[in-house]
Amino acid sequence: MLTLTDRAVSVLKSICAEEALGLRITVNNSGCSGIQYGMSLEEQPGQGDEVLTFDDLKVFIDPPSAMWLTGVNVDYVEGDEGAGFQFDNPAAAGKCSCSGKCG
């Protein structure tokens, strides 16, 4: 299923600690690449959610999103263009239908 790097877990735990919330990860199967990821803070899981735990960090995933998160790795990266969460989905690589001409 989904994995989070230690760095991503550390950053997310610091965000959630102030609010005592969990993290919801969603997938919208649309757009040029076919997959768009979303993240939000939530008080508790919804009915039917899968709940994953990473070092006391609760991650909520709804059933429609779960199948799109298999094999996905989430990392927190910092670079010249800023910092943020990066989703690496080996199954989605090269699936853009516009041949890289969108943007």
C-alpha positions in Angstrom: 0.0 0.0 0.0 1.1 3.6 0.7 4.5 4.4 2.3 5.8 7.6 3.9 9.4 8.4 4.3 10.7 9.2 7.8 11.1 12.8 6.8 7.5 13.1 5.6 6.3 11.5 8.8 8.3 13.9 10.9 6.9 17.0 9.1 3.4 15.7 9.2 3.5 14.8 12.8 4.6 18.3 13.7 1.7 19.7 11.7 -0.8 17.4 13.2 0.5 17.6 16.8 -0.8 21.2 17.2 -4.3 20.1 16.1 -4.4 16.5 17.3 -5.7 15.5 13.9 -5.1 12.8 11.4 -4.1 13.2 7.8 -6.4 12.4 4.9 -4.8 11.5 1.5 -7.1 11.5 -1.5 -6.7 10.7 -5.1 -8.6 12.4 -8.0 -8.3 10.3 -11.1 -8.2 13.2 -13.6 -5.9 15.7 -15.2 -3.1 15.3 -17.7 -1.2 12.7 -15.7 -4.4 10.9 -14.7 -3.8 11.2 -11.0 -3.9 14.2 -8.6 -3.2 13.8 -4.9 -4.8 15.8 -2.1 -3.9 16.1 1.6 -6.0 17.6 4.4 -6.2 17.4 8.2 -9.2 15.7 9.7 -10.5 15.0 13.2 -11.3 11.3 12.6 -11.6 8.8 9.8 -14.8 8.6 7.8 -17.0 5.5 7.5 -15.2 2.8 5.5 -11.8 4.6 5.6 -8.6 2.6 5.8 -6.5 3.9 8.7 -2.7 3.6 8.5 -0.4 4.4 11.3 3.2 5.7 10.7 4.9 6.3 14.1 1.7 7.5 15.8 0.6 9.5 12.7 -2.8 8.5 11.6 -3.5 8.5 7.8 -7.0 8.2 6.5 -7.7 6.8 3.1 -11.2 6.5 1.6 -12.0 3.3 -0.4 -12.0 5.0 -3.9 -8.5 6.4 -3.3 -7.0 3.3 -1.8 -6.5 1.5 -5.1 -4.7 4.4 -6.6 -2.2 4.6 -3.6 -0.8 1.1 -3.9 3.0 1.4 -4.3 3.0 5.2 -3.8 5.7 6.7 -1.7 5.3 10.1 -0.1 8.4 12.2 0.7 9.0 15.7 2.0 11.5 17.5 -0.2 13.2 20.9 -0.1 14.9 22.5 -3.1 15.5 25.7 -5.0 11.8 26.0 -5.9 10.6 25.5 -2.3 9.5 22.7 -0.1 6.6 20.3 -0.2 5.3 16.8 -0.3 6.2 14.7 -3.3 4.2 11.6 -4.4 6.2 9.0 -6.2 3.9 6.6 -8.1 5.9 4.1 -10.2 2.6 2.9 -11.8 1.7 6.4 -13.1 5.1 7.1 -14.7 4.8 7.9 -18.4 1.0 7.7 -18.5 0.5 11.3 -19.6 -1.7 11.3 -22.8 -0.5 14.6 -24.1 3.1 13.3 -24.7 4.5 15.9 -22.4 3.2 18.9 -24.3 0.9 20.2 -21.6 1.7 22.8 -19.1 
